Amino acid sequence: AAGLPGAPAPFDKGGAKIALISYISAGDFFQAYQAGAEAQAKALGVDLRVFPGRQNASEQREQILQAINLGVDGIVIDHGLPESLGDVVEQALSKNIKVVAFDVNLNNPKIPQVEQSDHRLAELALDKAIKDNGTAFKAGYVYVAGFAPLDRRNEVWEKVKAANPGIEQKAHFGSVSDTTAATTADQAKAALQANPDITVVFAPYDEFARGVKLALADLGRSDAVKIYSADVSTADIQEITEAGSPWVATAATNPAVVGAVSIRAVALQIAGQPVPPRIVVEPLLITQDELRAAGVQTVEDLARKIPAFSTSAAVTADWIPAAAF
Ligand code: SR1
């Protein structure tokens, strides 16, 4: 790979090796995150090895060991189960391999944590839910414990319920797999049939929201319930803006930006430059009304309307070229 003249070693000569090791690769968020990481790696002249995630903790451990054996300079760990990663990550650090974590709490001061400000993201979505529905409604909630971003979003949901006793959680469901939307749809159907008074669903992951929307369509109840979510993709924008869609708002970052930020963080560490322990990409609230009014149909349209959506000033340096995505 071409080097970057004037950049610190090893980026001046090119060919630094970084591994991106994901726990989940399926779904729009993770595909866009990977594309952003690849674009930033290309701009840096990095040889990026992508290890696909299949929600398999032992496979992810094995991939970290493979990356160590490949002699990578850095590893980005994208989601995962902290309890199954600690010792292999220690092995990487002991070989002076730099490690950055996205959305997995490895609780190690040597490992910077990239996140999307999940508290803010949940606040944006739930403030909008309260603005639209008031402070008393029957809610469905989609949540799976053990994923750092979902756990952080859950802290806000618990606080909002405690502050608004009129919000009653009637059903809790959810599943994370390579068929999250379809499985969530089956669960949502049962929950909505058992609780026909639910008028709001908080589904803070776009695959969850897609599942709830499918269930409502099957039940013929899309006009009776509103969905508030996290994440955005071109496919999500189409589902949000289509006629009669119950998916009325989502709070999101641009996942490609988060992928690029993750690569920049590990590159700075490899170059021996300082990286803060917590690197946050701020989300925006995106509403159905605004998307329709502005004629936004794709993530690219969204970026044109809101330039801040496609950039982040986090972990930059003058020698790091911008990623093209
Ligand atoms: C299973 S965790 C799913 C979440 O990870 C990322 O933080 C995305 O925002 C997604 O909602």
Residues whose N, C-alpha, C, O or C-beta is under 5 A from the ligand:
A	BS01	SR1	F29 D103 F147 P149 V176 P204 Y205 D206 A230 D231
